[in-house]
Amino acid sequence: MKKIAFFLSGHGFGHAVRNAALIEALPGEVEVDVYTSIPADFFRDEIHRQCRVIPCEIDCGCLQTDTVEVDVEATLARYAELDAGRDKAIAHYSPWLRESGAELVIGDTPPLAFPIAKAAGVPAWSLCNFTWLDIYAAYVAKHPRYLGMLARMRADYAMAERHIRIYPHMTGNASWPVEAAGMLSRPGQSRRRDFADRFGLDARKKWCLIYIGSFGLEGVDWARLAEFGDWEFMGLYPLRGAPNNYRYLKKDLSFRYADLNASCDLVLGKLGYGLVVECLVQGKPVLFMGRRDFDEFQLLKAVLEQREQGREVPLAKLLRLDIGEEMDALTAKPYRPVPATGVAEILRKMGF
């Protein structure tokens, strides 16, 4: 196999993050094209190999008002617009895919990736821990006028030749057989001394990595971080009113996000696949807020709570940063890292 095309959802960065780990591990002679709405700069930062990024918006994930709230009706309406243009999208991307010489399509997890691959005559695999069919089914149950759209989504996914579900995964709303695989995670290494020198952090204190996400979360009294005198806080997004013990770190090519995660004592943020898996692999506890109208949340919450490696904080407590007890409890004991076997397993399935 000499060329693989990845079709990746642009809902946040989670789908791109986990596939970056797989792309990075592919043999050097394999060419990679990535069809996505994720900015090309992300792949430049995360993947230390050549890959071509082709702008492609064929799904919309979930439209959110902030990091915890999904606008369900807007989400369904936006996907309906994309679904109405499905024939044009297939006609546009399938010749490009066919002429590129791709021998395999990996879809994580835009439904239209699979009819595009079929029209191009390229075999396609679904690789994910949930599909948008799993997420949207609950939405359409409340808005049945979109039942036809959901049926087309189901038929699109059914075109995949293999359905690989990485751990932890939702049980799903599909009738096709699935193949289980382990966690997909980027490698990370602790660079605590390096980051302390570079960003002016006190290595003697506990470090908390804050990940609120690109959607933001209004109303948090970030100024109260100053009350945690034995902690240093950091993150990749500016926080309004944050004190001097919060460092806004501008991402560049000199470090990976997984290295920040590996260097900290605690992660505070919203649950997504990438955050949870990296914390499992690196043995880091998680303090998290709830998410509504996104069924993956309950799955990820259960995994962390079963290992006693995470706690949910009510939004009201988070807004006033009344979280000291939870932070101390989560960092009072070590956590055993969980092996991430997904990359090796999927490479074997590809024949490498």
N, C-alpha and C positions, 0 to 999 in steps of 0.2 A: 504494500500500500504506500503510495507516494504523495497523496494529497487528501486532506480531510477538511470539510467545511463545517463550521460550527454556526448554528443559528441560536442566538442567545437572547432571552428576554431582557428588556431594559428596565424592568421593575427594580429600582434600587440597583445595587451592585452585586447582590448575592449570587446570581446565576453566573455572572462573569468571574467572580472571585473563585468559585469552586472549579470552573472549567479552566481557569488560568493554571491551576495546579496540574490538571491533566495535560494541557497544551505544553507546559514547561517540560513535562516528563516524556513527551513523544521523542522518538529518535530524531536526531538532527537533520536527517535527509528527508523527513516528511514535511511537505509544505502545508501551511495552515492558512485558510481564509476564515474570517469571522464576520458574519452578517448580524448586525446588532444596531440598536440606537444608543448604546453606551459610547461615550466619547473615546476616540482612538488613544488619547493621552493615558487613559487607565491602563490599557494593554502595554503601552510603552513603559509604564512604571512597574507593572507586575510581571511581565513576561520578558525574560532575558534571551529572546530568540526572535527571529524575523517572523512576522505574521502580517497579513494584509487585512485591514479592517474596512468593511464595506458597509456604509450607512444603510440601515434597513429597519423600518418600523412596521412590523406585521402583527404585533400584539401590543397591549397597553398595560398588562399587569393589573394593578389596582390603583386608581386615582385616589390620593389621600389629601385630607385637609391638614393633617399634621402627622407626626410619626406614629400615632396610635389610632387615628380615625380614618376609616375608608369611606369615601363617598360612593356608596353602592350604585345608586342610580346613574351617576356620572360615569362610573366604570362600565356599566352595561351599555350605556348610550355610546361611549367612545368605541368599545369593541364592536358594536353593531355597525358603526361607520367603517371600521376596518373590514368587517365581514362583508359589507356591501361592495367593497372594492377588491374582493378576493380574486376574481377572475383577472383583473388587471395586474394584481401583485404576482399571481402565478405566471402570467404571460411575460411579465417583466424579468423576474428573477430566475425562472427555470432555464432560459437559454444561456444566461450568464453562468449559472451553475454548471450546466452541461459543457459549455465551451471552456470552462476553467480547468477541466480535467479532474475534478473531485471524484474520488472513488467511494466516499462514505460521507453521509451527513449525520451530524450529532445535533439533536434538537433539545434545548433546555430553556424554555419549553414552549416556544410559540407554536400553536396548532397548525398554522399555515406552512410551517417548515416542511411538513410531510407531504402535502399535495404538491408543493414546489419541487421537492425531491423526486416524487413519482413522475411528474411531468418531464423532469430532466433525465429520467432513467437512472437515477442514482439511489442505491439503497440507503435507508435512513433508520437510525436508532433513536428512540426517546430515552434520554438520560436525565433523571431528575429525582427529587424526593416528593414532589407533588406535581400535578398538572393543573392548568387553569380550569380544566373540567372539574377537578376536585374542589377548587375554590368557588367557581361560579355557580355550581349546582345549588348551593345554599342561597345565593342571590336570586337565581331564577325561580326558586321555589316561592319567593315572595313577589316576584315580578314575572308571572307566567307568559307575558306577551313575548318574552325572549326564548321561549322553548325551542323554536325552530333554529335559532342561532346556536343554542346549546347542542342540539342534535347534529348540526354541521361540525361543531367543534369535536364532538365524539367521533364522528366519521373521519375527521382529519387525523386525529391521534391513532385511529385504527389502521391507518396506512403505514405506520412504522413497522419495520420488520422485526425489531426487537424492542422490548420495553424494560429498561434497566432502572431499578429503583435503589438509590443510594441511601445508606442509613444516616439518621432515622427517617423513615418515610411514612406518608399517609397510606391508609389501606386502599383508598381510591374508589372511584365511581365507574370503573371500566370492567368489561367482561374478558379482556384479553389476558393471557398469561404474562407474568412479570418475572424478571430475574433479579435476585437480591445481590447487592454489592455493599462493601464497607463505606466508611466515610471518605469524602473528598475534602482534603484540607491542604492549604498552603503550608509549606514548612516555615517555621519561625525559630529564631534563636534569641536568647536573652542577651541584650546589649546594654545592660543597666549602667555599667560604668561609663560606656561611651555616650549614652543618652544623658546621663547626669552632667558630664562635662559639656556636652554640646548645647543642652537646653537649660542649663543652670538649675537642675533638679537636685534635691538633697537625697542621696542614696541611702541615708540612714532612716528615712521615713518610709511609710507605706505609700505605694503608688496606686492610683486608681485611673484607669482608662475610661473615659466617658464617650459613649457612642450613642448619640441621639438620632443620627441619620440626617440625610439631606432635606427631609421634609420639615425638620425642626419641631420644637415643642415650646409653645408660649406659656408664660405664667410661672416658670420655675424661678425661685428666688436664689439665683446663682451666687449672689453676694454672700450668702451664708456658708459657702465653701470655706471662707476665711475662719470659721469657727472650728474647723477640723485641723488643729495646729500640728498634729502628728501625721498628716497626709499631704501628698502632692497629687495634683490632678492634671490630666492632660487629655487632649483630643484633637481631631482634625477639623473641627468646626468652631468658629468663635461663639462664645456664650455671652449674652448681653448681661453686663453688670458683674461679670466674674472677677474675683480678686486676684492678687498676685500669685497665689498658690495654684492657679490654673494656668497651664501653658497651652496656647493655641499653636499647634505644630503644623507648619506648612509642609505638605507631603512633597517629596522630591525623589530622585532616583537613588539617593544614598541609603535609604532604608525602606523596608517593607512594613506594611501595617501589621503583619503577623509578628514581626520583631517587637513592636510596641506591646502587643498582647502578651508575648512571652516574657517581657521585662517587668510587667506590672503584677501587683498582688491581687487586684480585683478589677472586674469590668462592670461598669454601670451602663445599662442601655436597653434598647429594644431587642427583643428576640428575633433573630433571623438565622437561617441555616449556617451561614459563615461564622457568625459570632459564636453560636453554640458549639459547633464542631471544633473550632480553633481552641475554645476554652476546654473542651473535653480532651483534646489531643495534648494540650499544654498544662493541664491540671490547674486551671484557674477558675475561681468561683465567680458567679454572676448574680448581680442584683438587678432586677428587671421590672419594668412596668408592664401592665397588661395591654393587650391589643384586642379590639373588637372587630367582628366581621372578617376575620382572617383565620381560618381553621387550623392552619399550620401552627399557630401559637400554642394551642393546647397540647399538640404533640411534643413540641420542643420544651415546653414547661414541664411536662411529665418526665421527660428524660432527665432533666436537671434535678427535679425534686426527688426522683427515685434514687439518684446518687447522692442526695443531700448536698448538692453542689450549686444550688441556686435558690433564691427567694424572690417572690413577687412582692413589690412594694405598692400599696394603694396609691393611686394618682395624687390624692389629696396630700399624703405624706411626702411624696416626691416633690410636689410643687413647693412645699415649705422646707424641703431638704431635712425632714425629720427622719434621718436614715442611719444615724450613728450606731444604734444597737445592731441593726442588720449588717452593717459593714464590719463591725467587730466580730460578730458571730461567724460570718462567712470566712473571715481570715484567721480564725482561731485554730484551724487545723489544716494539714496538707491534703492534697487530692491526688490520687494516682492517675497519671495520664492514660488515656485510652488509645490504643494503636489505630492509626488511620490506614486501612488496607485498600481503600477504594481505587486509588490510582493504579496500583499493581494489578488488581483484579480486572480492571477495565482494559488495561494494556494487554493482558493475556487474552481477553475476549476479542481484541482487535488482531491478535496474532503476533504481537511483539514480544 
